[in-house]
Amino acid sequence: MDEINWSLLWPLLALQVLLAVIGLFSLRRTEATRGPKWLWVFILIFGNIIGSIAYFVFGRKDI
């Protein structure tokens, strides 16, 4: 079995964590979202990079 090349995965993992943390802070500060906030928390935590991008594109509601 081949070993995992961590030098290639670290940037993706860091991006995933960074987007999730920024998304969660943004979600906490916003008053209105498209859909329930608890669902966006779930999507941000378990949706990986795609979930974070989905929140910033579709979840935030412009007031």
Residue pairs with C-beta under 8 A, 6 or more apart in sequence:
12 49
15 49
16 48
16 49
16 52
19 49
19 52
19 53
20 44
20 45
20 51
20 52
22 52
23 40
23 44
23 51
23 52
23 55
23 56
24 41
24 44
24 45
26 55
26 56
26 60
27 33
27 37
27 40
27 41
27 44
27 55
27 59
30 60
30 61
31 63
32 61
32 63
33 40
33 59
33 60
33 61
34 58
34 59
34 60
34 61
35 59
40 55
40 59
43 51
43 54
43 55
43 59
44 51
44 52
44 55
45 51
47 54
